[in-house]
Amino acid sequence: MELPGLRTWIVFYLISFVVLLWAAFLSAQGVMLWVSLLLVIIIVGLNFYTVYQQITLHASREELQRKLTEGFDRRPKEEEQ
């Protein structure tokens, strides 16, 4: 994850945490157990999907960077005599 997107990630996981707490509260009371289970499944699935998308985005950026720089030689030129 890049640093500029850190604020977005913090908000995303705080919202996820609040929803999971709400689901735990609903299931502890025994009221709407299916709603709390559905919320947990949705949040966990959304988190996995988001992390997977970030991993694939990072891999595609690395591949693009590798393709753009594969012809360059980073070794210093030898001194001409």
Secondary structure by P-SEA (a helix, b strand, c coil): ccccaaaaaaaaaaaaaaaaaaaaaaaaaccaaaaaaaaaaaaaaaaaaaaaaaaaaaaaaaaaaaaaccccccccccccc
